[in-house]
Amino acid sequence: MFNRILIANRGEIALRVIRACRELNIETVVVYSKADAGAAYLELADEAICIGPGPSAKSYLSIPSIISAAEIANVDAVHPGYGFLSENAHFAEICRANNIEFIGPDVETIRRVGDKAEARSAAVAAGIPVVEGSKGPVGTDQEALEVAHRVGYPVLIKAVSGGGGRGMRVAHNDMALINNLATARSEAEASFGDASVYIEKYLEAPRHVEIQILGDRRGDVIHLGERDCSVQRRHQKLIEESPSPAIPPDIRKKMGIAAVKLARQVGYHGAGTVEFLYEGKRFYFIEVNARIQVEHPVTELVTGIDLIKEQLRVAAGEPLGRKQGQIPFRGHAIECRINAEDPERGFAPSPGVVTHWQPPGGPGVRVDSHLAPGYRVPPNYDSMVAKVLVHADTRAEATSRMRRALDEMRVGGIQTNLGLHRRILRNAYFERGEYTTRFLDELLSA
């Protein structure tokens, strides 16, 4: 096991990794930008190193700064968290070239699954169904038009690299396709340094369901069930739950088998997620996320397995501690992402000083957050400031518990989307589990 690791991230995921390491008796070094100076979680690490100013390009995305900090702090490994450099093959390569273990898959695996077009090809080779579309990146507008005419409108333009809804656009006709191609390429270039995009058929009202996978260096891979992530705004997840209220047992089993098969095909080790769309009793592969996910605690609650600890153990060369048949699945879990944004102003970010912080509690409630009174939410990063999770024996009980937790929660000094979550949890369609990726758009336009 590692003696000392550097956490190349911030906020709640940095705190989450610090806690897991503390329980494994691993020393932690956390890096921070000047915008995050004074954050309470920095005091919980064994060492904290400032790596630059607020803009992420000069701090959390600065590979030289992070490697310098890792060398100064004499760490064994780097945990990248999610976002930032977590799926950056070049960063992983530089870490290992400096004899620092990157807690994640091998460099070639990151490259292969990070290229969504190549990951799609791997899924096809493994016999896993994919949404009809281009075989790889589309180089010209004419090539894009040919694909759209072949599969039929509407189509989805997707960035080959990255995620989080960036570089994604829907087109319903030729003119919209040409216009949106330019926008998607520009956004992909700005966000990921790669303007490549590909085209696939746009499913109008699917469920977005992902399978959590875990693999070791010996080639063993297991899955830990699914998470339903269909409540989204602009392709960004807002609520996740497990198990999905829409997936029948036979489909659930097939999706799990498909995820493990693909992971083995690409030589995957560590924690990751295989994402699918589900519509009309059929599922389709869309991408692999080669990192821990924001919503990983949902799986932790229904399985009782600490995924961050498992990441660390596997990265240190230890075998998986369980076989597929030994994974327990208990009850139902729901997560709500609390963002510092103002729904009344088009969900504009709402940075500022937190004047009041009252997280919910009680049986079956978990809150993952780095907030504290006096903390200044910076304008430089993703707006998520907390994750509220509940676990109960049934979905009905979990829904009721989440309503209670959201009603207890108070955040002062900044605007949040708490009100929207309270509205969703009281919506009849959500209560019945009858929602798709279009649910939130329809709710907001009602």
N, C-alpha and C positions, 0 to 999 in steps of 0.2 A: 504494500500500500504506500501511497505517497506520504511524504513528511510535510510538504509545504507546497501550496498551490497559489497561483495568482488568478484572481477573478477579473476577467476583462469585460466587465459590464457594470451596470448601475442599478439603483432602485430596488424594487422588490425581488428581482431574480438574484441580485448580488446578495441580499439578505438571506434569501432561501438557500443559496449555496454555502454561505457562512455557517448557517445552522446545521446543515448536513455534515459539513466538515468538522464542526465542533464535536458532534456526536461520534465521529470516527477518529477523533484525536489527531486531526490534520490541521496544521497551522495555515492561516489564510492571509494573503496580501490582497487588498482591494485597491484598484486604481480609481481615480476620480478626476473630474474636470473642475475648473474653478467655479462653474455654475452649481456644482453639487457639494462644494466645500461646506462643512458644517452639518451635513446630513447625519442623522443619529446613527444609522447603521454602520458608518465608518468606524465608530468607536468599538464596535463588536469584533472587528477584524484584528489580527495580531499586528498588522501594519497597514498603513494607508499611504499611497503615493499619488501626488498630483501629476497628471500627464499632459495638461494643457488647458486652454481656454474653453469656454462653453460650446462653441460649434463642434459637432461630433467629428467633422473632418479633421479637426486639429486635436482631437482627444481620443474618443472611443473608437474612431476609425483610423487612427494613426498607428500603423503597424510598427514603425521605428520607435515611437514613444512607448508602446506597450512592451516590445521586446527589450528595450533598455531597462524598463522597470522590472521585468522578469529577471534579467541578469543581475541587476543591482540587489534585488531581494533574494537571489539564490534559490529560486523555486524549482520544483521537480516537474510541474505541469501547469497548464493554463486551462481554466474553464471559461469558455466563451459565452455562456448563457444562451439567450436567444436574441435575434436581431444583430445589428452591428456586424461583427466579423465571424459570427457563429457558423456560417456556411461558406466562408471564404477559403478556398483551397490554397491560395497563395499564402495566406496567414498560417494555415496549418503546416504548410511545407516549410516556412521559415522557422516556426516553432521547433519542428523536429530536426531541422538542419542545425539548430542551436542546442540540441540535446534537451529540449523541453517538450514533454509529452503534451500533445493537443488532445483534450478530452472530447473526442468525437470520432467519426469514422476515418478510415485511411484517406489520404489525399486524392487518390484516383477515384475512390468511391464518391467523395464529395463532388469532384468534377463531373462524374457521370450522372449522378442523380440531380445535381444542381442545374444542369442543362436540361430543362424540362422536355425539350424535343428528344434528347437522347434517352431520358428516363422513360419517355413514352415508347420509344423503340424497344427498350429492354422489357417493358410490360408486354408488348406485342409478342416478343420472342418467347416470353414465359407463358403465352397463351391467356393473358389476362385481357378482358375487353377494355377498349379505350373509346373515347368519343371520337367520331369520324372527323378527320381534319388533315392538315398538311403533314407530310412525313418528317419535316424538319423546319428550320427557319425559312421564312419567305424572303427572298432577296429583292424582289421588285413588286411594284404595285400590280403589274399584270399577272404575276404569279399568284398574288393574293386573290385577285379577282377570279382566276381560274379555279382556285380551291373553293371559294365561296359559291361559285356557280355549280360546282360538282356536289357539294354537301347541302347547299340550299341555305338561304337566310332564315333566321338571323345567325350571325357567326360571332365568335368571341376572339378578339385579338389579345394575345397573352405574351408578356415578356418572357424570353427564354430563361433569364436569370431572375433571382429575387422572389419577392412575394408581397404579402400585405395589401394586395389589391392594386399595387402600383404597376403601371404599364399594361393595364387591362382596359379594354373598351369593347362595347357591343355595337355591332353594325347591322342595320336592317335592309340596306340597299347599297348599290355600287358607290354612290356619292359619299354616303356616310362611312363606308369602308375606307376609301382613299383619304378622307379627312382624318379619320380616327387612327389610321396607320401612322401618319406623321406625328400625331399627338402621343400615341403609345410609344413610338420609338424614342421621341424626345424625353418622355418621362422615364423610360427604362434606362436611357443613357445617363440621365441626371441621378437616378437612384442607385443604379447598379454598375455603371460604367460599361454597359453592354446594351446596345440599341437593338439587338436581335429580337424578333418577335415571330410567333407562329400563329396559325389559324385553326380553330376547331369549331364544330357545330355548337351553337349556343342552346343549351337545354333551358326551356322557359321556366319550369317550376320544379327543380329537383330538390332532394335533400342533400346536404353536404355532410358526409360521414367519413370519419378518419379512424384508422386502426393504429393503436400504439404498438410499436415493435421494440424488441430488445434483443441484441445479439452479442455473442462474445467472440474472442479471437480464435476459438476452436471451430467456428462454423456453426455453432448452435444458435438457433433463432426461435423466439417465441413471440406470441402477441398477447396483449393484455386487454383485449376487448376494444369496443368502439366508443367514440364520442360523437354525438350529433352536434354539428356546428352551424346549423342552418339559419339561425337568427343572426343576420348580418346587415350591415349598412355599408354600401359601396364596397362590397367584397371583403369587408373587415368584420371579423367575428365579434359578437357582443355577448351572446349567451351560449354556453356549451353544457351538454348533459350526457350522462351514461347510466344505463343503456339507452339507445335511441328508442323513442316511443313508436317508431314507424317500421323498424326492421324486423321481419319475422325470423324465427330461429334458424331456418334453413339458409336464408341469405346471410345472416350473421356468421354462420359457420363457413360459408363459401368465401366471404370477404376476408375473414381471418386467415384462411388457408392461402388465398391469393396474396395477401400482404407478406406472409412468411416466405412464400415461394419467390416473390420478387426480391425480397431482402437477401435471400440466399443467392439468387442469380447475380446480384451486384456485389456480393461479398461484404455485406453490411455488418458492422459491429457497433455497439453503443446503443443509445436511445434514439429513436426516430419515429416518424409518422408516415404512413401511406394513406393518401387521401383519395376518396372516391366521391362520385356523384351517384345518387340513387333515384331512379324515376321509373315508374311503370313496372315495378318488381324486377328491374335489372340494374346492375351497378356497373360503373365505368371508372377505370383508373384515371386520375388527373395529374398527381405529382407526388414526390417524396420530399419530406422536410427532414434534412439530415442534422437534426439538433433536438434539444428539449423544446417542447411547445409551451406557450403561455398557459394553456389549459391543462398541463400535466397533472395538477392536483386533483382534477376530476377522477382520473384513473387511480390515483393514489387512494382516494376515499373508497372506491368500490372494490379495490383489490387488497388494500392494506400494505402495498409495496411502495417503498420510498424510491422513486425513480432517480433522484439525484445521487443517492448512495449507490444505486446500481450502476449509474454512469461511471462513478469513480472506481468502483470495484472492477468493472469490465476494462476500463482504460488502464488499470494497473495490472491487467493480465489475468485476473481471476475468472473462473468459469461462472456461468449462470448458476444461480443457486436452486433453480426450479425447472422442472419440465412443464410442457404445455398443460398436461392434465392436473398439475398441482397448483394452478392459478385459481385462487378463490374469487368469486364474483358475488358481492353482497350488497343488496339494497340498491338505492338510486342516489345519484349525486348531481347537483346543478351548480354551475359557476356563472356569476355575473361580473363583467368587467366594468369597473367604475372609472370613468374618464373625466379629466379636467377639461370640460368643454361645455359650451352653452347651447342647448337645443333650441333656444329661442332666437339665436343668431346664426342659424344654419350650422350648428355644431362647431362653431369657431372655438379654437383652443382658449382655455381660460387660465393662464399662468397667474401666479400671485402667492401671497403669504397665507398659509393655513392658520386661521385664527381659532378654530375649534375642531376637535377630532374625537368623535365618539363611535368607535367600531362596534358592531353588534356582537353578541356572545350567546352563551347558553348551550344546551345540548345539541350536538350535531352541527355546529357552526364553526367555520374556519375563515379567518381573514388573513390574506397575504398582502402586506403593504409596508412601505417604508415611510408612510406619513407620520407626522408628529406635530403638535402645536408649535407654531413658529417656523416650520419648514417652508421654504420658498420653492414652489413648483416652477422650474425654469421653463422658458419658452422654446428651448432648443431641441426637445426630444418628443417621443411618442407621448400622447396625452394620458395614457393609462396610469392611474395612481393607486389602485387597489383592486383586489379580486375577492369577492365575497362568495364563499362556498358553503353548501349545506349537504348533509347526508342523512338519509332516513330509510326505513324499510321499504317504502313504496314511493312511486312518483307523486301520488297525491299528497302524501305526508311531506315529501321534500319540497313540493311547490308551496304548501302552506307554511313550512318552516322558512323558506326563502322570503315569502311575503313579510313574515314577522321580522326577519333579520333586516330587510331593507327599510322597514318602517322604523326600526330602532336606530339606524345609522344616521349620523349627523356629520357634515363637513362644512365648516365655515370659512369665509374669506375667498373662496373660489367657487365658480359654477361647476356643477357636475351633471351627469346624466342619470342620477338617482331617480328622478321623477319618471323618466322614460322606462327604467327597469320596473318601477312599481306599476306602471301602466301595463307593461307586457305581462307581468306575472298575474294580473287580474283579467287578462283577455281570455275570452271563452275558447278561442281556437288554440291558444297556447296551453290552457288548462287541459284540453283534450289531446294535446300532442299533434294537432292537425295543422302543421305549418311547413313551409318550404323556404327556400332562399328568397322568395318574393314577399314573405310575410311582413317584414318590417317596412318595406317601401309602401305596401298597401295600407299598413296601419298608420303611417305618417301622412299619407295622402287622404285619409278618410276624413 
